[in-house]
């Protein structure tokens, strides 16, 4: 057992492994290659308390710590990085936002359904005009009595095609006020919302979409957090999300290493096996080292969050960067070890490589992550 984990975490890992091998692996290609959205699996995860493990038991969650959530996502990502991404969005970005900043009405009406996977929600921050520069968003919310009227367009919205609810970030002040004038709202899907699918290279089954809002009216009770504090809410929850993306990278890298290692033991070449060649031994040793170094950072980052340590924010950026870059490096090396077999669509490495690349872009591109981390280091 890893020194930063406890027995409860390993028990959770074992139950997740059983579920992932029995239910996720058989559907992996349908999700990752054919782009099928795994709504049924989201419901099954929810019923077992694995979709939002940090949520309190009264909402159907496990009342666990962040390390528990990270371990679940890591194990699911070995089989379907797309499903792990959907879990990260639903749990770390949506459910945790409603638990900490949602009104009582919102929590009572929607949380149990979200935790159990009966409802699907999307995190709608990015827009066609601006991705990493979230302070420049143009979607606008105007107060009208006891309601807010929201108009705008969101892009690259994970689960956007299938969501029942959208956590929408909208401008509630002038554009010059940038991030100091953004507010979050929970918007149920209805006639005021138009959804257009967006094709993507990786995370194909994620239901990515452009979402347009036209005169969407929501009561003030559906505001999440204080007026003009939505940007800070988004950044707070994205630190959880970025750590989870690092865990997705860990799961991808672990699976890629295992595939390459096992193949090298049996592939015959020059009268022996691939594993007997010095260059292949070097590749495998490098991959193992990268995986274990990443594991240490991910578990440490989650541990810091569980203990309320202020350094968590910096570590979350590092976890996202190292997790995604390690996933790309290890899957690329695994393909080199396996040669043409690694390129085959019959091999999981084909979709793992595409999904690994996606982790370098979503939840903040790695370039922006490094820029943000450097600014934190200067303080």
PLY file of the C-alpha trace (Angstrom):
ply
format ascii 1.0
element vertex 379
property float x
property float y
property float z
element edge 378
property int vertex1
property int vertex2
end_header
0.00 0.00 0.00
1.26 3.48 -0.86
2.41 5.36 2.28
0.03 8.27 1.58
-2.99 5.98 1.44
-5.00 4.18 4.10
-6.69 0.79 4.17
-10.04 2.32 3.23
-8.49 3.61 0.01
-7.20 0.18 -0.97
-10.59 -1.38 -0.26
-12.12 1.28 -2.49
-9.56 0.53 -5.17
-10.40 -3.17 -5.17
-14.13 -2.54 -5.54
-13.47 -0.05 -8.35
-11.18 -2.49 -10.16
-13.89 -5.16 -10.01
-16.47 -2.78 -11.45
-14.14 -1.42 -14.14
-13.04 -4.84 -15.35
-16.57 -6.25 -15.37
-18.54 -3.28 -16.71
-16.24 -0.66 -18.25
-13.69 -2.72 -20.19
-16.33 -4.52 -22.34
-17.72 -1.12 -23.42
-14.39 0.71 -23.78
-14.16 0.59 -27.58
-17.78 1.62 -28.01
-17.02 4.69 -25.91
-13.48 5.52 -27.01
-13.61 4.53 -30.70
-17.28 4.78 -31.69
-18.01 7.79 -29.49
-20.95 6.34 -27.58
-21.90 8.33 -24.48
-21.78 6.03 -21.38
-24.89 7.30 -19.61
-25.82 3.87 -18.29
-22.38 3.46 -16.73
-22.71 6.86 -15.06
-25.89 5.60 -13.44
-24.27 2.34 -12.36
-21.34 4.21 -10.83
-23.75 6.50 -9.03
-25.75 3.65 -7.55
-22.54 2.19 -6.11
-21.45 5.53 -4.64
-18.47 5.75 -7.01
-19.59 8.73 -9.09
-19.30 11.32 -6.33
-17.51 9.60 -3.43
-16.93 12.86 -1.54
-20.65 13.68 -1.41
-22.34 13.12 1.98
-24.27 9.85 2.45
-27.59 11.71 2.69
-27.24 12.50 -1.02
-26.09 8.99 -1.95
-22.36 9.62 -1.77
-19.71 7.83 0.21
-18.59 10.71 2.43
-14.99 9.90 1.49
-11.96 12.15 1.09
-10.34 13.44 -2.09
-7.82 10.61 -2.20
-10.75 8.24 -2.57
-12.08 10.14 -5.57
-8.64 10.25 -7.19
-8.19 6.48 -6.83
-11.58 5.74 -8.39
-10.82 7.99 -11.36
-7.35 6.47 -11.79
-8.73 2.93 -11.96
-11.60 3.81 -14.33
-9.18 5.71 -16.61
-7.20 2.52 -17.22
-10.20 1.26 -19.18
-12.00 4.41 -20.34
-10.40 7.86 -19.96
-13.62 9.30 -21.35
-15.74 7.86 -18.55
-13.16 9.02 -16.00
-13.38 12.53 -17.48
-17.17 12.55 -17.20
-16.85 11.46 -13.57
-14.35 14.25 -12.89
-16.68 16.88 -14.35
-19.76 15.57 -12.56
-18.04 15.10 -9.21
-15.22 17.61 -8.78
-16.61 20.46 -10.88
-20.40 20.24 -10.51
-21.37 18.35 -7.37
-18.63 19.87 -5.23
-19.67 23.35 -6.43
-23.28 22.75 -5.41
-22.29 21.26 -2.07
-20.16 24.25 -1.13
-21.99 27.12 -2.85
-25.45 25.96 -3.93
-28.65 27.19 -2.31
-30.70 24.85 -0.16
-33.33 24.65 -2.90
-30.73 23.59 -5.48
-29.17 21.03 -3.17
-32.53 19.51 -2.23
-33.83 19.41 -5.78
-30.81 18.24 -7.77
-27.95 16.85 -5.68
-29.24 13.34 -5.06
-30.01 12.86 -8.75
-26.54 14.07 -9.71
-24.77 11.91 -7.14
-26.70 8.81 -8.23
-26.14 9.50 -11.92
-29.83 9.94 -12.69
-29.03 13.51 -13.77
-26.06 14.62 -15.89
-24.54 18.09 -15.60
-22.03 20.10 -17.62
-19.49 22.74 -16.62
-20.05 25.59 -19.10
-17.19 28.06 -18.78
-15.28 28.08 -22.10
-16.64 30.13 -25.02
-15.83 30.40 -28.74
-14.08 33.70 -27.98
-12.03 32.55 -25.06
-10.84 29.35 -23.46
-7.96 29.71 -21.05
-8.72 33.44 -20.66
-11.89 32.83 -18.68
-11.97 36.43 -17.47
-12.95 37.51 -21.00
-16.18 35.51 -21.34
-19.08 37.29 -23.06
-22.15 35.29 -21.97
-24.28 37.72 -20.00
-26.79 37.42 -17.15
-29.14 40.31 -16.34
-31.28 40.51 -13.19
-35.03 40.83 -13.84
-36.94 40.88 -10.57
-36.36 37.57 -8.82
-34.90 35.96 -11.95
-31.80 36.12 -14.12
-31.96 36.20 -17.92
-28.95 34.55 -19.56
-27.76 34.89 -23.16
-24.57 33.61 -24.77
-22.65 30.71 -26.27
-20.44 28.10 -24.63
-18.00 25.81 -26.44
-16.21 22.51 -25.86
-18.73 21.60 -23.17
-18.14 18.04 -21.93
-21.45 16.12 -21.64
-23.05 19.12 -23.35
-25.04 16.96 -25.77
-26.67 14.93 -23.01
-26.72 17.16 -19.94
-29.87 17.77 -17.94
-28.26 20.73 -16.17
-25.55 23.25 -17.03
-23.38 25.15 -14.55
-23.11 28.34 -16.60
-20.66 31.14 -15.91
-21.96 34.50 -17.11
-20.94 38.13 -16.97
-22.89 40.18 -14.43
-20.91 43.39 -14.84
-18.88 45.20 -17.46
-16.36 43.51 -19.75
-13.71 45.81 -18.30
-14.22 44.23 -14.88
-13.17 40.90 -16.38
-12.98 38.11 -13.78
-14.37 40.35 -11.02
-17.81 40.41 -12.66
-18.67 36.76 -13.38
-21.40 34.76 -11.64
-22.32 31.06 -11.77
-25.85 29.77 -12.39
-27.37 26.29 -12.56
-29.48 26.21 -15.72
-31.85 23.27 -16.39
-32.04 22.14 -20.00
-35.07 23.51 -21.80
-36.30 25.22 -24.93
-34.02 28.20 -24.42
-30.94 26.01 -24.92
-29.64 24.86 -28.30
-26.97 22.15 -28.45
-24.67 21.41 -31.39
-22.28 18.41 -31.23
-18.56 19.06 -31.66
-16.27 16.34 -33.03
-13.07 15.70 -31.10
-9.93 13.58 -31.57
-9.83 12.18 -28.05
-12.41 11.64 -25.31
-14.77 10.84 -28.18
-17.61 9.54 -26.05
-17.74 12.67 -23.92
-20.69 14.27 -25.69
-18.75 17.48 -26.37
-20.95 20.30 -27.65
-21.45 23.97 -28.27
-24.29 25.23 -26.08
-26.26 28.38 -26.94
-28.48 30.09 -24.36
-31.23 32.43 -25.57
-33.19 34.32 -22.92
-32.83 31.50 -20.41
-34.60 32.47 -17.20
-33.55 31.01 -13.85
-34.62 32.02 -10.34
-32.11 33.71 -8.08
-32.09 30.52 -5.99
-30.30 28.85 -8.92
-27.40 31.24 -8.61
-24.37 29.28 -7.34
-22.27 31.35 -4.99
-22.22 35.12 -4.60
-22.80 37.60 -7.39
-19.54 38.44 -9.21
-17.67 35.61 -7.46
-18.17 32.95 -10.12
-14.65 33.14 -11.53
-13.19 32.37 -8.12
-15.60 29.45 -7.72
-14.49 28.08 -11.09
-10.80 28.34 -10.21
-11.37 26.69 -6.82
-13.11 23.69 -8.36
-10.74 23.50 -11.32
-7.96 22.78 -8.84
-9.86 19.63 -7.91
-10.52 18.92 -11.57
-6.90 19.38 -12.58
-5.75 16.96 -9.92
-8.29 14.48 -11.28
-6.97 15.03 -14.80
-3.56 14.12 -13.40
-5.13 10.93 -12.04
-6.60 10.21 -15.47
-3.11 10.60 -16.90
-1.83 8.17 -14.27
-4.44 5.59 -15.23
-3.63 5.97 -18.94
0.11 5.66 -18.31
-0.32 2.61 -16.07
-2.42 0.80 -18.68
0.01 1.69 -21.48
2.98 0.44 -19.47
1.21 -2.83 -18.64
0.27 -3.42 -22.28
3.85 -2.82 -23.45
5.47 -4.82 -20.64
3.25 -7.87 -21.16
3.74 -7.76 -24.93
7.52 -7.56 -24.60
7.56 -10.77 -22.55
5.96 -12.87 -25.30
6.89 -11.21 -28.60
9.56 -13.37 -30.27
12.45 -11.69 -32.08
16.01 -12.70 -33.00
15.64 -16.02 -31.23
14.47 -14.47 -27.97
11.85 -12.00 -26.74
11.57 -8.24 -27.02
12.15 -7.99 -23.28
15.65 -9.40 -23.75
16.73 -6.46 -25.92
18.60 -3.73 -24.07
16.80 -0.88 -25.80
13.40 -2.32 -24.86
14.54 -2.89 -21.28
15.52 0.77 -21.15
12.14 1.88 -22.49
10.26 -0.24 -19.95
12.40 0.97 -17.05
11.84 4.60 -18.09
8.10 4.08 -18.36
7.92 2.46 -14.93
9.89 5.33 -13.39
7.64 7.94 -14.99
4.49 6.17 -13.80
5.68 5.85 -10.21
6.94 9.44 -10.06
3.53 10.60 -11.26
1.75 8.36 -8.76
3.66 9.99 -5.92
2.72 13.50 -7.05
-0.96 12.69 -7.58
-1.40 11.02 -4.20
0.56 13.78 -2.46
-1.59 16.46 -4.10
-4.80 14.73 -3.03
-3.38 14.23 0.47
-2.61 17.95 0.72
-6.18 18.79 -0.18
-7.51 16.34 2.39
-5.33 17.96 5.06
-6.28 21.51 4.05
-2.72 22.53 3.17
-2.35 25.82 1.28
0.25 24.37 -1.09
-2.50 22.28 -2.69
-3.25 24.97 -5.28
0.28 24.91 -6.66
0.48 21.14 -6.55
-2.81 20.85 -8.46
-1.27 22.69 -11.42
1.82 20.49 -11.29
-0.34 17.36 -11.08
-2.30 18.31 -14.17
0.83 19.13 -16.15
2.84 16.08 -15.14
-0.15 13.75 -15.41
-1.03 14.74 -18.95
2.53 14.95 -20.26
3.44 11.61 -18.67
0.38 9.99 -20.23
1.46 11.22 -23.67
5.09 10.18 -23.20
4.34 6.72 -21.83
1.69 5.86 -24.43
3.99 7.04 -27.21
6.82 4.86 -25.89
4.46 1.91 -25.45
3.49 2.17 -29.12
7.19 2.13 -30.06
7.68 -1.02 -27.99
4.73 -2.76 -29.62
5.35 -1.49 -33.14
2.53 -2.00 -35.64
0.48 -3.83 -33.01
0.43 -0.62 -30.97
-1.00 1.28 -33.95
-3.78 -1.22 -34.53
-7.31 -0.20 -33.64
-7.50 -3.59 -31.94
-5.04 -2.29 -29.34
-6.17 0.02 -26.51
-3.02 2.07 -27.11
-4.67 3.64 -30.16
-7.38 5.35 -28.14
-5.23 5.80 -25.03
-2.81 7.90 -27.10
-5.62 10.09 -28.46
-7.12 10.50 -25.01
-3.72 11.24 -23.47
-3.27 14.11 -25.92
-6.65 15.51 -24.95
-5.57 15.72 -21.30
-2.83 18.17 -22.33
-5.53 20.56 -23.57
-8.69 20.42 -21.45
-8.99 21.88 -17.92
-6.43 24.45 -19.08
-3.78 23.81 -21.73
-0.42 22.77 -20.33
1.10 26.06 -21.46
-1.45 28.01 -19.42
-1.02 25.64 -16.49
2.73 26.29 -16.43
2.15 30.04 -16.73
-0.27 29.94 -13.79
2.11 27.83 -11.73
4.98 30.22 -12.36
2.87 33.16 -11.18
2.11 31.25 -7.98
5.80 30.55 -7.43
6.60 34.27 -7.61
4.23 35.17 -4.77
0 1
1 2
2 3
3 4
4 5
5 6
6 7
7 8
8 9
9 10
10 11
11 12
12 13
13 14
14 15
15 16
16 17
17 18
18 19
19 20
20 21
21 22
22 23
23 24
24 25
25 26
26 27
27 28
28 29
29 30
30 31
31 32
32 33
33 34
34 35
35 36
36 37
37 38
38 39
39 40
40 41
41 42
42 43
43 44
44 45
45 46
46 47
47 48
48 49
49 50
50 51
51 52
52 53
53 54
54 55
55 56
56 57
57 58
58 59
59 60
60 61
61 62
62 63
63 64
64 65
65 66
66 67
67 68
68 69
69 70
70 71
71 72
72 73
73 74
74 75
75 76
76 77
77 78
78 79
79 80
80 81
81 82
82 83
83 84
84 85
85 86
86 87
87 88
88 89
89 90
90 91
91 92
92 93
93 94
94 95
95 96
96 97
97 98
98 99
99 100
100 101
101 102
102 103
103 104
104 105
105 106
106 107
107 108
108 109
109 110
110 111
111 112
112 113
113 114
114 115
115 116
116 117
117 118
118 119
119 120
120 121
121 122
122 123
123 124
124 125
125 126
126 127
127 128
128 129
129 130
130 131
131 132
132 133
133 134
134 135
135 136
136 137
137 138
138 139
139 140
140 141
141 142
142 143
143 144
144 145
145 146
146 147
147 148
148 149
149 150
150 151
151 152
152 153
153 154
154 155
155 156
156 157
157 158
158 159
159 160
160 161
161 162
162 163
163 164
164 165
165 166
166 167
167 168
168 169
169 170
170 171
171 172
172 173
173 174
174 175
175 176
176 177
177 178
178 179
179 180
180 181
181 182
182 183
183 184
184 185
185 186
186 187
187 188
188 189
189 190
190 191
191 192
192 193
193 194
194 195
195 196
196 197
197 198
198 199
199 200
200 201
201 202
202 203
203 204
204 205
205 206
206 207
207 208
208 209
209 210
210 211
211 212
212 213
213 214
214 215
215 216
216 217
217 218
218 219
219 220
220 221
221 222
222 223
223 224
224 225
225 226
226 227
227 228
228 229
229 230
230 231
231 232
232 233
233 234
234 235
235 236
236 237
237 238
238 239
239 240
240 241
241 242
242 243
243 244
244 245
245 246
246 247
247 248
248 249
249 250
250 251
251 252
252 253
253 254
254 255
255 256
256 257
257 258
258 259
259 260
260 261
261 262
262 263
263 264
264 265
265 266
266 267
267 268
268 269
269 270
270 271
271 272
272 273
273 274
274 275
275 276
276 277
277 278
278 279
279 280
280 281
281 282
282 283
283 284
284 285
285 286
286 287
287 288
288 289
289 290
290 291
291 292
292 293
293 294
294 295
295 296
296 297
297 298
298 299
299 300
300 301
301 302
302 303
303 304
304 305
305 306
306 307
307 308
308 309
309 310
310 311
311 312
312 313
313 314
314 315
315 316
316 317
317 318
318 319
319 320
320 321
321 322
322 323
323 324
324 325
325 326
326 327
327 328
328 329
329 330
330 331
331 332
332 333
333 334
334 335
335 336
336 337
337 338
338 339
339 340
340 341
341 342
342 343
343 344
344 345
345 346
346 347
347 348
348 349
349 350
350 351
351 352
352 353
353 354
354 355
355 356
356 357
357 358
358 359
359 360
360 361
361 362
362 363
363 364
364 365
365 366
366 367
367 368
368 369
369 370
370 371
371 372
372 373
373 374
374 375
375 376
376 377
377 378
